[in-house]
């Protein structure tokens, strides 16, 4: 007796289809074997399947040899999502489930011992994979059906337990497909709850943040404790352009594969903001593990990665970000294969100017000596600093500013200017595949779109000779100047744009001299 159906396993943040075959041979002894490179969770499915099948009132043969094959055999299979398809193929013949019916479906779900279904990770990616393979339906636990419903072109059938799945496949019970609720979730959850008008003062920092978001640039804020660096950083997603449906699905797929979605948040409708603690490991930041999973740089895809107290991070941990900052992706190689995770994020970092935090403060005295300050600042390597386009000072705010009743600009006002600049960049980079912002310009495009007149070229030459900027810093100054020109609606990069862009670098050089 052979029964067949289809399921899927996660490979990174994407899903790969797995064909499940069940064969029952007569014999005096009883044995269940799962083959096809299963991990421990898949091997333990044997016991869960036996308990769930008998608890649900179905017959399980306790004689002979039952063999489950998970194909392709050379692909590692992981997780408890195979419980439901294993159980259904084991009882399909005796329960009268048509073979053709099983072959139309992709089936995933973890079984409890009483036959109830528990949620599994990555159902959005699984739904995409099943649709692309031509499956008509995806049968999965009811609790995660909403998450998968954003994928169009396949029917999403949510079931509560094994018995309900059998009744549906036999045609004894009708279950309506889960309706697509992407637009509904966008409307209900595309709200941040915080706003830039809550930040008093810090006009220079707000200006730098607007420039950084407009061009997709990375940003470093330097200032004493309590000046609002974290408060500013948390509000950066509120001025970023709204998530498109494609971006939202990509971001949700990563969070789903990491098991971070819940019943209350089954779809990511706002830009992610990820603030990992400085004790995070290399694998936690970049991704990894025996079966590689996404790290914080991938969880912040299409959003913001905020590193507070930047010098407190281990130097080796910070250095692993250099590749994703340049390439927008993370590639992790293991013995079982190579996995690539998307990592197109805006890096925002914050730090104190010295260990005590008050170097350069006009009201509080710094207790750190020059050698200690230099050692503290050298925890951040030059190559990493070169990859951060803007460095801005965030000084202490006086009482008059804090107590002022003057209304500051809202996030909506700032976002309108950002979206106008982004629209200019989208039009500019239409012929370039996969490029949308100034920050991602190649040297060829920098020469084409950042041509300088004699005055601006003289400013840049003086800055390069006087501050010993690297070649990478030279290119990033031009990219920021191009963004400033876009914000002002200028077709050409003028001298004022270049001077402001240089100022965002010289502030950093002055602090580090």
C-alpha positions as CSV (number, residue, x, y, z in Angstrom):
1,X,0.0,0.0,0.0
2,X,1.5,3.4,-1.0
3,X,-0.1,6.8,-0.3
4,X,1.5,10.1,-1.5
5,X,1.1,13.7,-0.7
6,X,3.2,16.9,-0.6
7,X,4.6,19.1,2.2
8,X,7.5,21.5,2.5
9,X,10.6,22.3,4.6
10,X,12.2,25.6,5.2
11,X,15.6,26.3,3.7
12,X,16.6,29.7,5.1
13,X,13.6,31.9,4.7
14,X,12.3,30.1,1.6
15,X,10.4,26.7,1.4
16,X,11.3,23.7,-0.6
17,X,8.6,21.2,-1.6
18,X,8.9,17.7,-0.1
19,X,7.1,14.6,-1.5
20,X,5.9,12.2,1.2
21,X,5.4,8.5,0.5
22,X,4.0,6.0,2.9
23,X,4.4,2.2,2.3
24,X,2.9,-0.6,4.5
25,X,4.3,-4.1,4.3
26,X,2.9,-7.1,6.1
27,X,5.0,-8.6,8.9
28,X,4.8,-10.1,12.4
29,X,6.5,-7.2,14.1
30,X,5.5,-3.5,14.1
31,X,8.0,-0.9,13.1
32,X,7.7,2.7,11.7
33,X,10.7,4.1,9.8
34,X,11.2,7.7,8.5
35,X,13.9,8.1,5.8
36,X,15.0,11.1,3.8
37,X,17.5,12.9,6.1
38,X,15.0,13.7,8.9
39,X,16.1,15.7,11.9
40,X,15.2,14.7,15.5
41,X,11.9,16.5,15.4
42,X,10.9,14.6,12.2
43,X,12.0,11.3,13.7
44,X,9.9,11.9,16.8
45,X,6.9,12.4,14.6
46,X,6.4,8.6,14.6
47,X,5.3,8.7,18.2
48,X,3.1,11.8,17.8
49,X,1.4,10.3,14.7
50,X,0.6,7.0,16.5
51,X,-0.9,8.8,19.5
52,X,-2.8,11.4,17.4
53,X,-4.3,8.8,15.0
54,X,-5.5,6.5,17.8
55,X,-6.8,9.4,19.9
56,X,-8.8,10.7,16.9
57,X,-10.6,7.3,16.5
58,X,-8.7,6.1,13.4
59,X,-7.1,2.7,12.9
60,X,-3.4,2.4,13.0
61,X,-1.9,-1.0,12.0
62,X,0.2,-2.4,14.8
63,X,1.7,-5.1,12.7
64,X,4.0,-5.0,9.7
65,X,6.5,-2.4,8.6
66,X,5.4,1.2,7.8
67,X,8.0,3.3,5.9
68,X,7.7,7.0,5.3
69,X,10.0,8.4,2.6
70,X,10.6,12.2,2.4
71,X,11.9,13.1,-1.1
72,X,14.3,14.5,-2.3
73,X,16.3,12.2,-0.1
74,X,19.4,14.4,-0.1
75,X,17.7,17.4,1.3
76,X,17.7,17.7,5.2
77,X,14.2,17.9,6.6
78,X,13.5,19.7,9.9
79,X,10.7,20.7,12.2
80,X,7.4,19.2,13.3
81,X,5.4,20.4,10.2
82,X,5.4,16.9,8.7
83,X,3.2,15.4,11.5
84,X,-0.1,16.0,9.7
85,X,0.9,14.8,6.2
86,X,2.6,11.7,7.7
87,X,-0.6,10.9,9.7
88,X,-2.9,11.4,6.6
89,X,-0.8,9.2,4.3
90,X,-0.7,6.5,7.0
91,X,-4.5,6.3,7.3
92,X,-5.5,7.4,3.7
93,X,-6.2,3.9,2.4
94,X,-8.3,2.7,5.3
95,X,-10.2,5.9,5.6
96,X,-11.1,6.1,1.9
97,X,-9.2,9.3,1.1
98,X,-8.8,9.4,-2.7
99,X,-5.2,9.3,-3.9
100,X,-5.8,12.1,-6.4
101,X,-7.1,14.3,-3.6
102,X,-3.9,14.1,-1.6
103,X,-1.8,14.9,-4.7
104,X,-3.6,18.2,-5.2
105,X,-2.6,19.5,-1.8
106,X,0.4,20.7,0.2
107,X,-0.1,19.7,3.9
108,X,1.7,21.0,7.0
109,X,1.0,20.9,10.7
110,X,2.2,19.8,14.1
111,X,0.1,17.2,15.9
112,X,-0.7,17.1,19.6
113,X,-1.2,13.7,21.1
114,X,-5.0,14.2,21.1
115,X,-5.0,15.0,17.4
116,X,-5.2,18.8,17.7
117,X,-3.1,20.9,15.4
118,X,-0.5,23.4,16.6
119,X,1.1,26.2,14.5
120,X,4.3,25.8,12.5
121,X,6.8,28.3,11.3
122,X,7.2,29.7,7.8
123,X,3.7,29.0,6.4
124,X,3.9,32.1,4.2
125,X,7.0,30.8,2.4
126,X,5.3,27.4,2.2
127,X,2.2,28.8,0.6
128,X,4.4,30.6,-2.0
129,X,6.3,27.4,-2.7
130,X,3.0,25.3,-3.0
131,X,1.5,27.8,-5.4
132,X,4.6,27.9,-7.6
133,X,4.6,24.1,-7.7
134,X,1.0,24.1,-8.9
135,X,-0.8,22.8,-5.8
136,X,-4.4,23.8,-5.6
137,X,-4.7,23.9,-1.8
138,X,-2.6,24.3,1.3
139,X,-4.0,22.5,4.3
140,X,-2.6,23.8,7.6
141,X,-3.5,24.6,11.2
142,X,-6.3,27.1,11.5
143,X,-4.3,29.4,13.8
144,X,-1.8,30.2,11.1
145,X,-4.2,30.3,8.1
146,X,-4.4,34.1,8.3
147,X,-0.7,34.4,7.8
148,X,-0.7,32.3,4.7
149,X,-3.8,33.9,3.2
150,X,-1.8,36.9,1.8
151,X,-0.5,34.6,-0.9
152,X,-2.9,34.7,-3.9
153,X,-3.3,31.9,-6.4
154,X,-3.8,29.0,-3.9
155,X,-6.6,28.1,-1.5
156,X,-5.7,28.2,2.2
157,X,-7.7,25.6,4.2
158,X,-7.4,26.0,8.0
159,X,-8.3,22.9,10.1
160,X,-8.4,22.5,13.8
161,X,-7.4,18.8,14.2
162,X,-6.7,15.6,12.4
163,X,-10.3,14.4,12.3
164,X,-11.4,17.6,10.6
165,X,-8.6,17.3,8.0
166,X,-9.8,13.7,7.2
167,X,-13.4,14.8,6.9
168,X,-12.5,17.6,4.6
169,X,-10.4,15.4,2.3
170,X,-13.2,12.8,2.1
171,X,-15.7,15.5,1.2
172,X,-17.7,15.0,4.4
173,X,-17.2,18.5,5.7
174,X,-17.0,21.8,3.7
175,X,-14.4,24.3,4.8
176,X,-14.3,27.7,3.1
177,X,-10.8,28.9,2.0
178,X,-9.3,31.6,4.2
179,X,-10.0,35.0,2.4
180,X,-7.0,37.2,1.5
181,X,-6.7,39.9,4.2
182,X,-3.6,41.7,3.1
183,X,-5.4,45.0,2.5
184,X,-7.3,44.6,5.8
185,X,-4.1,44.1,7.7
186,X,-2.4,47.0,6.1
187,X,-5.2,49.3,7.1
188,X,-5.5,48.0,10.6
189,X,-1.8,47.6,11.5
190,X,0.1,50.3,9.4
191,X,0.2,52.5,12.5
192,X,3.3,53.3,14.5
193,X,1.9,55.0,17.6
194,X,4.9,57.4,17.9
195,X,5.8,60.6,16.1
196,X,8.7,63.0,15.5
197,X,6.8,65.9,17.0
198,X,7.3,64.3,20.4
199,X,11.1,65.1,20.2
200,X,12.0,68.5,21.5
201,X,14.8,70.4,19.8
202,X,17.6,68.4,18.0
203,X,16.9,70.1,14.7
204,X,20.4,69.2,13.3
205,X,19.9,65.6,14.2
206,X,16.4,65.6,12.7
207,X,17.8,67.1,9.5
208,X,20.5,64.4,9.3
209,X,17.9,61.7,9.8
210,X,15.7,63.1,7.0
211,X,18.7,63.1,4.7
212,X,19.6,59.6,5.7
213,X,16.1,58.2,5.1
214,X,15.7,60.1,1.9
215,X,18.7,58.5,0.3
216,X,18.8,55.2,2.2
217,X,22.0,56.1,4.0
218,X,23.5,54.7,7.2
219,X,23.6,57.1,10.2
220,X,25.7,57.4,13.4
221,X,24.5,59.7,16.3
222,X,27.1,60.8,18.9
223,X,26.1,62.5,22.2
224,X,26.0,62.4,26.0
225,X,23.5,60.1,27.8
226,X,19.9,61.2,27.8
227,X,19.9,63.5,24.8
228,X,17.4,61.6,22.8
229,X,19.4,59.4,20.6
230,X,17.3,56.3,21.2
231,X,14.1,58.4,21.0
232,X,15.1,59.7,17.6
233,X,16.1,56.3,16.3
234,X,12.8,54.7,17.3
235,X,10.9,57.2,15.2
236,X,12.9,56.8,12.0
237,X,10.5,54.1,10.6
238,X,7.7,56.6,10.9
239,X,9.2,58.9,8.2
240,X,10.2,56.0,5.8
241,X,8.0,55.5,2.8
242,X,5.1,53.1,3.5
243,X,5.6,49.4,3.0
244,X,4.6,48.1,-0.4
245,X,2.7,44.7,-0.5
246,X,5.8,43.0,-1.9
247,X,8.1,44.4,0.8
248,X,5.5,43.5,3.5
249,X,5.4,39.9,2.2
250,X,9.2,39.6,2.1
251,X,9.5,41.0,5.6
252,X,6.7,38.8,7.0
253,X,8.3,35.7,5.4
254,X,11.5,36.3,7.3
255,X,9.7,36.8,10.7
256,X,7.5,33.8,10.0
257,X,10.6,31.6,9.3
258,X,12.0,32.8,12.7
259,X,8.8,32.0,14.6
260,X,8.3,35.6,15.6
261,X,4.7,36.1,14.4
262,X,1.7,35.7,16.8
263,X,-2.1,35.4,16.5
264,X,-2.2,39.2,17.1
265,X,0.4,40.0,14.6
266,X,0.2,37.6,11.6
267,X,1.4,40.2,9.0
268,X,4.1,42.8,9.2
269,X,2.6,46.1,7.9
270,X,5.1,48.6,9.2
271,X,8.9,49.0,8.8
272,X,10.7,46.7,11.2
273,X,12.8,48.3,13.9
274,X,15.3,45.9,15.5
275,X,17.4,47.1,18.5
276,X,19.7,44.1,19.5
277,X,21.5,44.3,22.8
278,X,25.3,44.8,22.7
279,X,25.9,41.3,24.1
280,X,24.5,39.7,20.9
281,X,26.6,37.0,19.3
282,X,27.9,37.0,15.7
283,X,25.4,34.3,14.8
284,X,22.6,36.3,16.5
285,X,23.4,39.4,14.5
286,X,24.3,37.8,11.1
287,X,22.3,34.6,11.3
288,X,23.5,31.0,11.5
289,X,23.2,27.8,13.5
290,X,23.3,24.1,12.6
291,X,20.2,24.7,10.4
292,X,21.0,28.3,9.5
293,X,18.3,30.9,10.5
294,X,18.1,34.6,9.9
295,X,19.8,37.0,12.3
296,X,19.0,40.6,13.3
297,X,20.3,42.1,10.0
298,X,17.8,40.0,8.1
299,X,14.9,40.6,10.6
300,X,15.5,44.3,9.9
301,X,15.1,43.8,6.1
302,X,13.3,46.8,4.6
303,X,13.5,48.5,8.0
304,X,16.0,49.8,10.6
305,X,18.7,48.0,12.5
306,X,19.6,50.2,15.6
307,X,22.8,49.5,17.4
308,X,22.8,51.5,20.7
309,X,26.0,52.0,22.6
310,X,28.0,51.0,19.4
311,X,31.5,50.7,21.1
312,X,30.1,48.2,23.6
313,X,29.5,45.6,20.9
314,X,32.3,43.1,20.4
315,X,34.5,44.2,17.5
316,X,34.2,40.9,15.8
317,X,30.4,41.1,15.9
318,X,30.5,44.6,14.3
319,X,32.9,43.5,11.6
320,X,30.5,40.7,10.3
321,X,28.2,43.5,9.2
322,X,30.6,44.8,6.6
323,X,29.5,42.4,3.9
324,X,25.7,42.8,4.3
325,X,26.1,46.6,4.4
326,X,27.8,46.4,1.0
327,X,25.8,43.6,-0.7
328,X,22.3,43.8,1.0
329,X,22.4,40.0,1.7
330,X,24.0,37.5,4.0
331,X,25.4,34.2,2.7
332,X,26.0,31.4,5.3
333,X,27.8,28.2,4.3
334,X,27.4,24.9,6.3
335,X,28.2,21.3,5.5
336,X,24.6,20.8,4.5
337,X,24.6,23.6,2.0
338,X,24.6,27.4,1.5
339,X,21.8,29.7,2.5
340,X,21.3,33.3,1.5
341,X,19.2,35.7,3.6
342,X,18.1,39.2,2.4
343,X,19.5,42.1,4.5
344,X,18.6,45.4,2.9
345,X,18.4,47.6,6.0
346,X,19.2,51.1,7.2
347,X,21.9,51.0,9.9
348,X,21.4,53.5,12.7
349,X,24.0,53.6,15.5
350,X,24.3,55.6,18.6
351,X,27.3,56.1,21.0
352,X,28.6,58.3,23.8
353,X,31.6,60.4,23.0
354,X,33.6,58.8,25.8
355,X,33.3,56.0,28.5
356,X,31.7,58.4,31.0
357,X,29.6,60.0,28.3
358,X,30.3,63.7,29.0
359,X,33.3,64.5,26.8
360,X,32.6,67.9,25.2
361,X,29.5,68.5,27.4
362,X,29.3,72.2,28.5
363,X,27.6,71.5,31.8
364,X,29.2,68.2,33.1
365,X,32.9,67.5,33.4
366,X,34.4,64.5,31.6
367,X,36.3,62.2,34.0
368,X,38.1,60.2,31.2
369,X,41.7,60.8,30.2
370,X,42.8,61.2,26.6
371,X,44.2,57.6,26.5
372,X,41.0,56.1,27.8
373,X,38.9,58.1,25.3
374,X,41.1,57.1,22.4
375,X,40.9,53.4,23.4
376,X,37.1,53.6,23.7
377,X,36.7,55.2,20.3
378,X,39.1,52.7,18.6
379,X,36.7,49.9,19.4
380,X,35.0,50.9,16.1
381,X,37.1,50.1,13.1
382,X,37.8,52.6,10.3
383,X,36.3,50.4,7.6
384,X,33.0,50.1,9.5
385,X,32.9,53.9,10.0
386,X,33.5,54.5,6.3
387,X,30.4,52.5,5.6
388,X,28.3,54.9,7.8
389,X,27.4,57.9,5.6
390,X,26.3,60.5,8.1
391,X,27.7,61.2,11.5
392,X,25.8,63.8,13.6
393,X,26.2,65.3,17.0
394,X,23.3,65.0,19.4
395,X,24.0,67.5,22.2
396,X,22.1,68.0,25.5
397,X,18.8,69.9,25.3
398,X,18.3,72.9,27.6
399,X,15.3,73.4,29.8
400,X,13.8,76.2,27.7
401,X,13.6,73.9,24.7
402,X,12.3,71.0,26.7
403,X,9.5,73.0,28.3
404,X,8.6,74.8,25.0
405,X,5.0,74.4,23.8
406,X,6.0,75.0,20.2
407,X,4.7,72.4,17.9
408,X,7.4,70.5,16.0
409,X,7.2,68.9,12.6
410,X,5.2,65.7,12.5
411,X,6.5,62.5,11.0
412,X,3.9,62.9,8.2
413,X,5.4,66.3,7.2
414,X,8.9,64.9,7.1
415,X,7.8,61.7,5.3
416,X,6.2,63.8,2.5
417,X,9.6,65.4,1.7
418,X,11.3,62.0,1.9
419,X,8.8,60.4,-0.5
420,X,9.3,63.2,-2.9
421,X,13.0,62.7,-2.9
422,X,12.6,58.9,-3.2
423,X,10.3,59.4,-6.3
424,X,13.1,61.4,-8.0
425,X,15.5,58.5,-7.3
426,X,13.1,55.8,-8.5
427,X,12.8,57.7,-11.8
428,X,16.5,58.1,-12.0
429,X,17.3,54.5,-11.5
430,X,14.5,53.0,-13.6
431,X,17.0,51.5,-16.1
432,X,19.0,49.9,-13.2
433,X,17.7,46.6,-12.0
434,X,17.2,46.3,-8.2
435,X,18.4,49.9,-7.4
436,X,16.1,52.4,-5.8
437,X,18.1,54.8,-3.7
438,X,21.2,57.0,-3.9
439,X,23.0,54.9,-1.2
440,X,23.2,51.9,-3.5
441,X,24.8,53.7,-6.5
442,X,27.8,52.1,-8.0
443,X,31.0,54.0,-9.0
444,X,29.7,54.2,-12.6
445,X,26.5,55.8,-11.5
446,X,28.2,58.1,-9.1
447,X,30.3,59.5,-12.0
448,X,27.1,59.8,-14.1
449,X,24.7,61.4,-11.5
450,X,27.1,63.3,-9.2
451,X,29.0,65.5,-11.6
452,X,30.4,68.5,-9.8
453,X,31.1,72.0,-11.1
454,X,34.4,73.8,-10.4
455,X,33.3,75.3,-7.1
456,X,32.0,72.0,-5.6
457,X,35.0,70.1,-6.9
458,X,37.3,72.5,-5.2
459,X,35.4,72.0,-1.9
460,X,35.7,68.3,-2.2
461,X,39.5,68.4,-3.0
462,X,40.2,70.6,0.0
463,X,38.2,68.3,2.3
464,X,40.0,65.2,1.0
465,X,43.4,66.7,1.4
466,X,42.7,68.3,4.8
467,X,40.8,65.4,6.5
468,X,42.4,62.3,4.9
469,X,39.1,60.8,3.8
470,X,39.3,57.4,2.3
471,X,38.2,56.6,-1.3
472,X,35.0,55.0,0.2
473,X,34.3,58.2,2.2
474,X,34.8,60.2,-1.0
475,X,32.1,58.2,-2.8
476,X,29.7,58.4,0.2
477,X,30.1,62.1,0.4
478,X,29.0,62.4,-3.2
479,X,26.0,60.0,-2.6
480,X,24.8,62.2,0.4
481,X,25.3,65.3,-1.7
482,X,23.1,63.8,-4.4
483,X,20.4,63.1,-1.8
484,X,20.6,66.7,-0.6
485,X,20.2,67.9,-4.1
486,X,17.1,65.7,-4.5
487,X,15.6,67.0,-1.3
488,X,16.0,70.6,-2.7
489,X,14.7,69.6,-6.2
490,X,18.0,70.4,-7.8
491,X,19.1,68.5,-11.0
492,X,22.8,69.1,-10.3
493,X,24.9,68.8,-7.1
494,X,25.7,72.3,-6.0
495,X,28.4,73.6,-3.7
496,X,26.0,74.0,-0.8
497,X,24.9,70.4,-1.1
498,X,28.5,69.2,-1.1
499,X,29.5,71.3,1.9
500,X,26.6,69.9,4.0
501,X,27.6,66.4,3.0
502,X,31.2,67.0,4.0
503,X,30.0,68.5,7.3
504,X,28.4,65.2,8.2
505,X,31.8,63.5,7.7
506,X,34.0,66.3,9.3
507,X,31.9,66.2,12.5
508,X,33.0,62.6,12.9
509,X,36.6,63.3,12.1
510,X,36.6,66.2,14.6
511,X,35.3,63.9,17.3
512,X,37.9,61.3,16.5
513,X,40.9,63.5,16.2
